[in-house]
């Protein structure tokens, strides 16, 4: 009964963290817009604005981890959270990828691959949910997400702190993430199509059984009438 009462709740810690994550996105967007602007005042602050965007993204990524961890640990599953959490993740990553492309730090092709993959997987999961089964999470998808979360702030900062080549490492990681995104999309597609095919075959068998039972019932009724 308690789970049914809290299913429609909005005001809980995981949902607050999710909303907070969404509110951080405008900070990232504004920072990068100021970097690309021609306003003379901000020309001397591009370094700081890059790090502001990078650290804001890191904080948003940390909230993503903790809202999921808290929700699982305390068994907090709500309609609002189930809807908003994946949307918040996609808003954060997709907007960041577009901003990095605007800065010229990643090719447009990679942005297209990563963004279309997110749209495709979302549609695939909706299809699976409609048919009553889940799309299994593959390790390649987890690695893709982890590499994105590391590469994006590196590319925002675009610096060499303590001699660490953020631009080069960020570029390598985002390319690997793109390859993993293609692989995981194929993996999810294969498994989803396999389950759809299995569900279709089961439906055919069930329909065939129903038809056989119906024919037998009609035949039995016919015999009864003849008697």
WOCORZI-V427208 format. One record per run of one state. SS is the DSSP state (helix for helix, strand for strand, loop for the rest). FROM is the first residue (numbers start at 1). LEN is the number of residues. If there is no record, write none. Layout:
BEGIN
ss: <SS,SS>
from: <FROM,FROM>
len: <LEN,LEN>
END
This chain:
BEGIN
ss: <loop,helix,loop,helix,loop,helix,loop,helix,loop,helix,loop,helix,loop,helix,loop,helix,loop>
from: <1,2,7,13,37,40,75,79,103,108,131,139,158,161,164,166,227>
len: <1,5,6,24,3,35,4,24,5,23,8,19,3,3,2,61,1>
END
